Amino acid sequence: MQEKTRLLEELAELSNFYGRDPDYVLAGGGNTSVKIGDVLYIKGSGTELAAIRPEQFVPLDRSKVQAILAKTYSSDPIQREEGFKNDLLAARIDPASGARPSVETTLHEVFQEPVVVHVHPWIVGAVACAKDGRRIVEELFGDRALWVEFNPGYLLAKAAQRRLSAYRRKNRGKDPDFLIAQNHGPFIPGPSVAAVRRRIRALCSAIERGLAPHAKKSPLGKPSRAVRHGRDAMICAIAPAIRGLLGEGRQLKIAPFDDSPLVMEFVATAHGKTALLGGPLSPDQIVYCRSFPLWVPCKEGDAPQKVVERLARGLETFRAKHGYDPKVIAVEGLGLFAVGDSIKAARTVRDVYFDALKVTRGAFAAGGPHFMTRRQYEFVDQWEVESYRRKVAAATAKTGRVQNKVALVTGAAQGFGREIAENLAREGACVVLADVNVAGAKSAAEGINADRGADAALAVSMDVGDSASVRQAALAVARAYGGLDILISNAGVLRAGSVKTQPERDFDLVTQVNYRGYFICVKCLCPLMAAQRAANPQATGDIIQINSKSGLQGSNRNFAYAGGKFGGIGLTQSFALELIEDGVKVNSICPGNFFDGPLWSDPESGLFVQYLRTGKVPGAKTIDDVRRFYESKVPMNRGCTTADVMHAIYYLIDQQYETGQALPVTGGQVMLR
């Protein structure tokens, strides 16, 4: 028992080591196993190597797995794989667990060595997916490696069994150090976890050295076709159109953009299009990215709307030809968009496809890429095993009140704004935290990402009173997520004082941020929502201004703030009348006093301090006196909280027949009449 525990712990540690390294494993792929007596322990399908624990390896009766290898199945591929799957499930020692062993279980069993690891290092993939791959493997490793032609599932294990039997006859019954499966990757057996780790390192290093002399600096040509002028406008037009065109009803896709140097080698070079459209290189590419991307022509000087029209026509043609929507959209000269239902799904598409680009580029040092045949990629695409993997990935999707919507919150580095952003993220939104205090916004975004997963939140530097700054934020939103569904205009400042003495610069600052800033944010960000609506008539958007009770009634010695907030409601009503044609609802929320936030409670510049200093509260001697004075004005005897405001935000988003409103959340202190 102690030996079994030790081996499984070592295998889990090795699995985690490679599973967490994107150079070896992406999207939870790969598998590992160990043979302990009559039992084969292997990673289950849908379990990620990065997080697998010793008790999660699926135990199988080796005699039953060996019987599968000796069995003759139907010549019909569908019946064959169905029978194979059922027999594999029947080999489980603990079927009640519901765990499903890796489809490559039988291939692990054919090795004599106890430990077997299958990972996908891109440098090995560059040879496995190359026309001269077999020759190079034989030249580099001789009898240490064995090459097996591509076959999915059961057929790959049978082919490996035949090749291994022949190999053993020539090599005194020993197994090779490596088995390279064409268009798939390496299987590395070994007597121990430590030995397998050494072999993987040796395999990757030898291939890297072997390919280096043949690698060209620009195997696809130079990126001479790059669109250089008007790139930002093109991205901001195409990204939301993709979200809309591929959306399902009001639920739009997430579509991050990539124009990194490697991507530009493919979308902006003479031979890049041919390489992109040549076909898939591996089963993982098919599962997560589908077999082909959509190619959209685009040249220097093209009007963004013309390219959007080409995108729409190209999508119709693509659907008619392939029967599915693209997961990757390549825009000539511009870059790639990865498409997913969630940011996690879109990120997986992006990562797997980027890895495929590295493999494709590397394959040019080995005779050029060897694409899968139509029979092969259509089988994998329709294979129940891979459909199961898609279902497992989809089953992990979370639900929330704003699930997979994209929200931008201004003034999000602290206080109300930060808490609003965090709450939206907990309810499933991708959140952009915008603030002049970019360090605070980054800190908040890092906390959200630690809790919700990578790329769930993005921090951007934004001065709401500067249109250039807001336009850059709009571009960042389009690049990160593809568009925008919710704008929470929360940024605000307050300078209290008498109309007789307040400096004009204080009045100008409050007006610049609270009034003009709201206008600039709507002006620069609503085009993303409008573009989504133009592509999808069911798409909707929400703009919600966090106003104040001071926007509903005057405020003594706080005229600059109240005046800007009064004006904000006028903007809300006017924006609502215009933007409804774009499917955008515009509303304001008028909270009561948020006493626990920095606006009120900051010890240096908070309102409690300011009001005490200016004598706004007669007889007040301390900050506590000022606080009690304002709490007593509220019928509910407390200040407003973020939870109160969030209820109002979600109401306005959910309510499809409400626009141009100013919703009080004041504890009864201010009532509409």
C-alpha positions in Angstrom: 0.0 0.0 0.0 2.8 2.4 0.8 4.5 1.7 -2.5 1.2 2.3 -4.4 0.7 5.6 -2.5 4.3 6.7 -3.2 4.0 6.0 -7.0 0.7 7.7 -7.3 2.0 10.8 -5.4 5.0 10.9 -7.7 2.9 10.6 -10.8 0.6 13.3 -9.6 3.5 15.6 -8.9 4.9 14.9 -12.4 1.5 15.5 -14.0 1.1 18.8 -12.2 4.6 19.9 -13.2 3.9 19.4 -16.9 0.2 20.3 -16.7 1.0 23.8 -15.4 3.5 24.5 -18.2 1.8 25.7 -21.4 4.9 24.7 -23.4 3.9 21.1 -22.6 0.1 21.0 -22.0 -2.8 23.1 -23.1 -6.6 22.9 -22.3 -6.2 20.1 -19.9 -4.7 17.8 -22.6 -2.2 15.0 -22.2 -2.3 12.0 -20.0 -0.1 10.0 -17.6 -0.2 6.5 -16.1 1.5 4.0 -13.9 1.2 0.2 -13.8 1.2 -1.2 -10.3 0.8 -5.0 -10.3 -2.4 -6.0 -12.1 -3.8 -2.4 -12.1 -3.2 0.4 -14.5 -3.8 3.9 -13.0 -4.4 6.6 -15.7 -5.6 10.1 -15.8 -9.4 10.4 -16.4 -10.9 12.1 -19.4 -11.9 15.6 -18.5 -9.4 15.7 -15.6 -6.6 18.3 -15.9 -3.0 17.3 -15.4 -2.3 20.6 -13.8 -4.5 19.8 -10.8 -4.8 16.1 -10.7 -4.5 14.4 -7.2 -3.2 10.9 -6.5 -6.7 9.6 -5.8 -8.1 10.9 -9.1 -6.2 8.4 -11.3 -8.7 5.9 -12.7 -7.8 2.2 -11.8 -8.3 -0.4 -14.5 -8.0 -4.2 -14.6 -5.0 -4.7 -16.8 -6.2 -8.1 -18.0 -9.3 -6.5 -19.3 -7.4 -3.7 -21.0 -5.2 -6.3 -22.7 -8.3 -8.2 -23.8 -9.4 -5.1 -25.6 -6.1 -5.1 -27.5 -6.7 -8.7 -28.5 -10.2 -8.2 -29.6 -11.5 -7.7 -33.2 -14.0 -4.8 -33.6 -16.3 -3.8 -36.4 -14.8 -2.3 -39.5 -17.4 0.5 -39.3 -15.6 3.3 -37.5 -18.6 4.4 -35.4 -19.4 0.9 -34.3 -15.7 0.2 -33.6 -15.2 3.2 -31.4 -18.5 2.6 -29.6 -17.6 -1.0 -28.8 -14.1 0.1 -27.8 -15.4 2.8 -25.4 -17.8 0.4 -23.8 -15.1 -2.3 -23.2 -12.8 0.4 -21.8 -15.5 1.5 -19.3 -16.1 -2.1 -18.4 -12.4 -2.5 -17.5 -12.7 0.0 -14.6 -12.2 -1.4 -11.2 -14.5 1.2 -9.6 -17.2 1.9 -12.2 -19.5 3.5 -9.6 -17.1 6.5 -9.4 -18.3 7.6 -12.9 -14.7 8.4 -13.9 -14.0 7.9 -17.5 -10.5 6.7 -18.4 -8.4 8.4 -21.1 -9.2 7.2 -24.6 -5.5 6.5 -24.9 -5.5 3.9 -22.1 -4.8 1.0 -24.3 -1.7 2.8 -25.8 -0.3 3.2 -22.3 -0.9 -0.5 -21.6 1.1 -1.6 -24.7 4.4 -0.3 -23.1 6.3 -2.6 -20.8 7.6 0.2 -18.7 5.5 1.1 -15.6 5.3 4.9 -16.1 4.0 6.5 -19.3 3.6 10.2 -20.0 1.9 11.8 -23.0 2.3 15.5 -23.3 2.3 18.0 -26.2 5.6 20.1 -26.2 5.3 22.3 -29.3 8.9 21.6 -30.3 8.1 17.9 -30.6 4.9 18.7 -32.3 6.8 20.6 -35.0 8.4 17.3 -36.0 5.4 15.1 -35.4 3.3 17.4 -37.7 6.0 17.8 -40.4 6.4 16.1 -43.8 9.9 15.0 -43.0 9.1 14.2 -39.4 9.7 10.4 -39.5 13.1 10.9 -41.2 14.2 13.5 -38.7 13.2 11.4 -35.7 15.1 8.4 -37.1 18.2 10.6 -37.8 18.2 12.2 -34.4 17.4 9.1 -32.3 18.0 6.0 -34.3 16.6 3.0 -32.4 15.8 5.1 -29.3 12.6 6.3 -30.9 9.6 4.7 -32.7 7.4 6.5 -35.2 3.7 5.6 -35.6 1.4 6.9 -38.4 -1.6 8.9 -37.2 -4.7 7.0 -36.2 -7.3 8.0 -33.7 -8.3 6.0 -30.6 -8.2 2.3 -30.8 -6.4 2.1 -34.1 -3.5 4.2 -32.8 -3.0 1.7 -29.9 -3.2 -1.3 -32.3 -0.7 0.3 -34.7 1.6 1.1 -31.7 1.3 -2.5 -30.5 2.3 -3.9 -33.9 5.3 -1.5 -34.2 6.4 -2.2 -30.6 6.3 -5.9 -31.2 8.5 -5.6 -34.2 10.8 -3.2 -32.3 11.2 -5.6 -29.4 12.2 -8.4 -31.8 15.0 -6.3 -33.1 16.1 -4.8 -29.7 16.2 -7.8 -27.3 12.8 -7.2 -25.9 13.3 -3.6 -24.9 11.0 -0.7 -25.5 12.1 2.6 -27.1 12.7 5.7 -25.1 10.1 7.6 -27.2 7.2 6.8 -29.3 6.2 9.7 -31.7 2.6 9.6 -33.0 2.3 11.5 -36.2 0.1 14.6 -36.0 -0.3 13.9 -32.3 2.8 14.0 -30.1 5.2 11.9 -28.0 4.5 9.0 -25.6 7.4 8.6 -23.2 7.7 5.4 -21.2 10.1 4.8 -18.3 11.0 2.7 -15.3 10.3 5.6 -13.0 9.0 9.1 -12.8 12.5 10.5 -12.6 13.6 8.5 -15.7 10.6 9.8 -17.7 11.4 13.4 -16.7 15.0 13.0 -18.0 13.8 11.5 -21.2 11.3 14.3 -21.9 14.1 16.8 -21.3 16.4 14.9 -23.6 13.7 14.6 -26.4 12.9 18.3 -26.5 16.5 19.4 -26.3 17.6 17.1 -29.1 14.8 18.2 -31.5 15.5 21.8 -30.7 19.2 21.4 -31.6 18.3 19.3 -34.7 15.9 21.8 -36.2 17.9 24.9 -35.4 20.2 24.7 -38.5 17.2 24.4 -40.8 15.0 27.1 -39.2 14.4 30.2 -41.4 13.9 33.6 -39.9 10.7 34.2 -42.0 9.5 30.9 -43.4 6.2 32.5 -44.5 7.7 35.7 -45.9 7.8 39.1 -44.3 4.7 40.7 -43.0 4.5 43.2 -45.9 0.7 43.0 -46.0 0.1 44.4 -42.5 -2.6 47.0 -42.2 -0.8 49.9 -40.5 -3.1 52.9 -40.8 -6.5 52.9 -39.0 -5.8 49.7 -37.1 -7.5 50.8 -34.0 -10.7 51.8 -35.8 -10.7 48.5 -37.7 -10.4 46.5 -34.5 -13.1 48.5 -32.8 -15.4 47.8 -35.8 -14.7 44.1 -36.4 -14.5 42.9 -32.8 -18.1 43.9 -31.7 -19.4 42.7 -35.1 -17.9 39.2 -34.4 -19.6 39.2 -31.0 -22.9 40.1 -32.6 -22.8 37.9 -35.7 -21.8 34.8 -33.7 -24.0 35.5 -30.7 -27.0 33.5 -29.8 -29.9 35.8 -29.2 -28.9 38.4 -26.6 -26.0 36.3 -25.3 -23.0 37.4 -27.3 -19.6 35.7 -27.6 -16.3 36.7 -26.1 -13.7 37.4 -28.8 -10.2 38.5 -27.7 -7.9 39.8 -30.3 -4.2 38.8 -31.0 -1.8 40.6 -33.3 1.4 39.4 -31.8 4.5 39.0 -34.1 3.8 35.2 -34.6 0.2 35.9 -35.6 1.3 38.6 -38.0 3.6 36.1 -39.7 0.5 34.2 -40.7 -2.1 37.0 -41.4 0.2 39.5 -43.2 2.6 37.4 -45.3 2.6 36.0 -48.8 2.2 32.4 -47.7 0.4 32.8 -44.4 -3.1 32.3 -45.7 -2.1 29.0 -47.3 -0.6 27.8 -44.1 -3.7 28.8 -42.0 -6.1 27.2 -44.4 -4.2 24.0 -45.0 -6.1 22.1 -42.4 -5.7 21.0 -38.7 -2.5 19.5 -37.4 -3.7 17.7 -34.3 -6.9 16.4 -32.6 -6.6 19.1 -29.9 -6.7 21.8 -32.5 -9.9 20.3 -33.9 -11.6 19.9 -30.6 -10.9 23.4 -29.3 -10.5 25.5 -32.5 -12.4 23.4 -35.1 -10.7 22.2 -38.2 -10.5 25.5 -40.1 -10.5 29.3 -39.3 -12.5 31.9 -41.2 -10.3 34.1 -43.4 -11.5 37.7 -43.9 -9.7 39.7 -46.6 -8.6 43.2 -45.5 -6.1 45.6 -47.1 -4.5 48.9 -46.3 -7.1 51.7 -46.9 -10.2 49.5 -46.6 -13.1 51.1 -44.8 -13.9 49.2 -41.5 -17.6 48.8 -42.5 -16.6 47.2 -45.8 -14.5 44.6 -43.9 -17.4 44.0 -41.5 -19.6 43.3 -44.6 -17.0 40.8 -45.9 -16.9 39.2 -42.5 -20.7 38.7 -42.5 -20.7 37.3 -46.1 -17.7 35.1 -45.3 -19.5 33.7 -42.2 -22.5 32.7 -44.2 -20.3 30.9 -46.7 -18.2 29.2 -43.9 -21.4 27.9 -42.2 -22.7 26.5 -45.4 -19.4 24.8 -46.2 -18.5 23.4 -42.8 -21.7 23.2 -40.9 -20.4 25.0 -37.8 -19.3 28.5 -36.7 -15.6 29.3 -36.7 -13.7 29.5 -33.4 -10.9 31.4 -35.0 -11.3 34.4 -37.3 -8.2 35.6 -39.2 -8.4 39.1 -40.6 -5.8 39.6 -43.3 -3.2 42.1 -42.3 -4.8 42.7 -38.9 -4.7 39.7 -36.6 -6.7 36.9 -35.1 -9.9 36.8 -33.1 -10.5 33.7 -30.8 -14.2 33.1 -30.1 -15.8 31.4 -27.1 -18.9 31.4 -25.0 -16.8 32.6 -22.0 -13.4 34.3 -21.5 -12.1 30.9 -20.4 -13.3 29.2 -23.5 -12.0 31.9 -25.7 -8.7 31.9 -24.0 -8.4 28.1 -24.5 -9.1 28.6 -28.3 -6.5 31.4 -28.4 -3.9 29.3 -26.5 -4.4 26.1 -28.5 -4.4 27.9 -31.8 -1.3 29.9 -30.9 0.4 26.7 -30.1 -0.7 25.3 -33.5 0.9 28.3 -35.1 4.2 27.6 -33.3 4.0 24.0 -34.5 3.2 25.1 -38.1 6.1 27.6 -38.1 8.5 25.0 -36.6 7.4 22.4 -39.1 8.9 24.5 -42.0 12.3 23.5 -40.6 11.3 19.8 -41.2 10.0 19.9 -44.7 6.8 21.9 -44.0 3.6 21.1 -42.1 1.8 17.8 -42.6 -1.9 18.5 -42.4 -4.4 15.9 -41.4 -6.4 14.4 -44.3 -10.1 15.2 -44.6 -11.0 11.6 -43.5 -8.9 12.1 -40.4 -10.1 15.5 -39.3 -13.8 14.7 -40.1 -13.6 11.6 -38.0 -12.0 13.4 -35.0 -14.5 16.2 -35.3 -17.4 13.8 -35.1 -15.8 11.3 -32.7 -17.9 10.7 -29.6 -14.7 10.9 -27.4 -13.9 14.4 -28.6 -17.6 15.4 -28.3 -17.4 14.2 -24.7 -14.3 16.4 -24.1 -16.3 19.4 -25.5 -19.2 18.5 -23.2 -16.9 18.2 -20.2 -15.5 21.7 -20.9 -19.0 23.1 -21.4 -20.2 21.5 -18.2 -17.8 23.6 -16.1 -19.4 26.8 -17.3 -20.7 28.9 -14.5 -23.9 30.9 -14.3 -24.5 34.4 -12.9 -26.8 37.3 -13.3 -24.5 38.9 -15.9 -22.7 35.7 -17.0 -20.2 36.3 -19.9 -21.3 39.9 -20.3 -18.6 42.6 -20.6 -18.8 45.4 -18.2 -16.7 48.5 -17.8 -16.7 50.4 -14.5 -15.2 53.9 -14.2 -13.7 55.0 -10.9 -13.1 51.3 -10.1 -9.8 51.5 -8.1 -11.5 51.9 -4.8 -14.8 52.5 -2.9 -18.1 52.0 -4.7 -16.5 51.5 -8.1 -14.2 48.7 -6.9 -17.0 46.9 -5.0 -19.4 47.2 -8.0 -16.7 45.7 -10.3 -16.0 42.9 -7.9 -19.7 42.1 -7.6 -20.2 42.1 -11.3 -17.3 39.7 -11.6 -18.8 37.3 -9.0 -22.0 37.3 -11.1 -20.0 36.1 -14.1 -19.1 39.3 -16.0 -15.8 40.1 -17.7 -14.9 43.4 -15.9 -12.8 46.3 -17.1 -11.7 48.4 -14.1 -11.0 52.0 -15.4 -9.4 54.6 -13.2 -6.7 57.3 -13.2 -5.3 55.4 -10.2 -4.2 52.6 -12.5 -2.2 50.9 -9.7 -5.3 50.6 -7.6 -7.3 49.3 -10.6 -4.6 46.7 -11.3 -4.6 45.6 -7.6 -8.4 45.1 -7.8 -8.2 43.3 -11.1 -5.5 40.9 -9.8 -7.8 40.0 -6.9 -10.7 39.3 -9.3 -8.5 37.2 -11.5 -7.2 35.2 -8.6 -10.8 34.5 -7.6 -12.5 34.1 -11.0 -9.7 32.9 -13.3 -7.2 34.5 -15.7 -8.5 37.4 -17.9 -11.8 37.7 -16.0 -10.8 41.3 -15.2 -8.7 44.0 -16.9 -7.3 47.2 -15.5 -7.0 50.2 -17.8 -5.8 53.7 -17.1 -8.6 56.2 -17.8 -9.2 59.9 -17.2 -12.9 60.2 -17.9 -12.5 63.9 -18.7 -10.0 63.2 -21.5 -11.5 61.7 -24.7 -8.2 60.4 -25.9 -7.8 58.4 -22.7 -11.3 57.0 -23.0 -10.9 56.0 -26.6 -7.8 54.1 -25.6 -9.8 52.3 -23.0 -12.5 51.5 -25.6 -9.7 49.9 -27.8 -8.4 47.9 -24.8 -12.0 46.6 -24.2 -12.3 45.6 -27.9 -9.0 43.8 -27.9 -9.5 42.0 -24.6 -13.1 40.9 -25.0 -14.5 42.0 -28.4 -17.0 44.6 -27.2 -19.1 46.0 -24.3 -22.5 45.2 -22.8 -22.5 47.3 -19.6 -21.1 50.7 -18.9 -21.2 51.7 -15.2 -20.3 55.4 -15.2 -19.2 55.7 -11.5 -16.2 58.0 -11.5 -16.9 61.1 -9.5 -15.2 63.7 -7.3 -16.6 66.1 -4.7 -15.4 69.5 -3.6 -17.7 71.0 -0.9 -17.8 74.7 -0.1 -19.8 77.9 -0.1 -20.7 79.5 -3.3 -19.2 82.6 -1.8 -15.8 81.2 -1.4 -15.2 78.0 -3.5 -12.3 78.4 -5.9 -13.3 78.1 -9.6 -10.8 75.4 -10.1 -12.7 73.2 -7.7 -16.0 73.8 -9.5 -14.3 73.1 -12.8 -12.8 69.8 -11.6 -16.2 68.6 -10.3 -17.9 69.5 -13.5 -15.1 68.0 -15.6 -15.3 64.6 -13.9 -19.0 64.3 -12.9 -20.7 65.9 -15.9 -18.3 66.1 -18.8 -16.8 62.8 -18.0 -20.1 61.0 -18.2 -20.7 62.5 -21.6 -17.2 61.5 -22.9 -17.5 57.9 -21.6 -20.9 57.4 -23.4 -19.6 59.1 -26.6 -16.5 56.9 -26.8 -17.9 53.6 -25.5 -21.4 53.4 -26.9 -20.2 52.8 -30.5 -19.0 49.3 -29.3 -22.6 48.5 -28.2 -24.1 50.0 -31.4 -21.8 47.8 -33.5 -23.0 44.7 -31.7 -26.6 45.7 -32.3 -25.9 46.4 -36.0 -24.6 42.9 -36.4 -27.3 41.3 -34.2 -30.7 43.0 -33.8 -31.3 41.1 -30.5 -28.1 42.5 -28.9 -28.8 45.0 -26.1 -26.6 47.2 -23.9 -26.9 49.1 -20.6 -25.4 52.4 -19.6 -25.9 53.1 -15.9 -24.7 56.3 -14.3 -24.1 56.2 -10.6 -25.6 59.5 -9.8 -26.6 60.6 -6.3 -29.5 61.7 -4.1 -27.9 65.1 -4.7 -29.0 64.8 -8.3 -32.6 64.8 -7.1 -32.5 67.7 -4.6 -30.1 70.5 -3.9 -27.3 70.2 -1.5 -26.2 73.0 0.9 -22.6 74.1 0.3 -22.2 71.3 -2.2 -23.6 73.1 -5.2 -20.9 72.0 -7.7 -21.5 68.3 -7.0 -25.3 68.7 -7.0 -25.3 70.8 -10.1 -23.2 68.2 -12.0 -25.5 65.4 -10.8 -28.6 67.3 -11.8 -27.1 67.7 -15.2 -26.2 64.0 -15.3 -29.8 63.1 -15.1 -30.5 65.4 -18.0 -27.8 63.6 -20.0 -29.3 60.2 -19.0 -32.7 61.2 -20.3 -31.3 62.6 -23.5 -29.0 59.7 -24.1 -31.8 57.3 -23.5 -33.9 58.9 -26.3 -31.1 58.7 -28.8 -29.5 55.3 -28.0 -32.6 53.2 -27.8 -32.2 52.8 -31.6 -29.0 51.0 -30.8 -30.7 48.7 -28.3 -29.0 50.6 -25.4 -30.9 51.4 -22.3 -29.6 54.4 -20.3 -30.5 54.9 -16.6 -29.2 56.6 -13.5 -29.1 55.3 -10.0 -29.2 57.9 -7.2 -27.7 56.3 -4.1 -27.9 57.8 -0.6 -24.7 58.5 1.2 -22.1 55.7 1.1 -20.7 56.6 4.5 -18.2 53.7 4.7 -16.5 54.6 1.4 -13.5 56.8 0.9 -15.7 59.7 -0.4 -17.1 60.1 3.1 -14.6 58.4 5.4 -11.2 59.2 4.0 -9.4 60.7 7.0 -7.6 63.3 4.9 -10.1 64.5 2.3 -13.4 62.6 3.0 -16.7 64.5 3.3 -16.9 64.0 7.1 -13.6 65.9 7.4 -14.6 68.5 4.8 -18.0 69.1 6.4 -16.5 69.3 9.8 -13.9 71.8 8.6 -16.4 74.0 6.7 -18.9 74.0 9.6 -21.7 72.5 7.4 -23.1 70.6 10.5 -23.9 73.1 13.2 -22.5 72.2 16.6 -20.5 69.2 15.3 -17.2 68.8 17.2 -16.0 65.5 15.8 -16.2 63.3 12.7 -18.6 61.0 14.6 -20.8 64.0 15.3 -21.0 64.6 11.5 -21.7 61.0 10.7 -24.5 60.7 13.3 -26.0 63.9 11.9 -26.3 62.4 8.4 -27.4 59.0 9.5 -30.3 60.6 11.4 -31.5 62.1 8.2 -32.2 58.6 6.7 -35.5 57.0 7.7 -33.7 53.6 7.7 -31.0 55.1 10.0 -28.0 53.9 8.0 -26.0 54.8 4.9 -26.3 53.2 1.5 -24.2 50.1 0.8 -22.8 48.5 -2.3 -25.3 45.7 -1.9 -28.2 48.2 -2.1 -26.8 49.7 -5.3 -26.1 46.3 -6.9 -29.8 45.3 -6.5 -30.6 48.5 -8.4 -28.0 47.7 -11.1 -29.3 44.2 -11.7 -32.9 45.4 -11.8 -32.1 48.0 -14.5 -30.2 45.4 -16.5 -32.9 42.8 -16.2 -35.8 45.2 -16.8 -36.1 45.5 -20.6 -38.8 48.2 -20.5 -37.0 50.8 -18.5 -34.8 53.6 -19.9 -34.2 57.3 -19.1 -34.9 56.8 -15.4 -33.3 58.1 -12.2 -33.8 55.3 -9.6 -33.4 56.5 -6.0 -31.6 54.1 -3.5 -31.7 56.4 -0.5 -33.3 54.5 2.4 -36.3 56.8 2.1 -34.4 60.0 2.5 -35.4 61.2 -1.0 -38.7 60.1 -2.5 -39.8 60.8 -6.0 -42.9 63.0 -6.5 
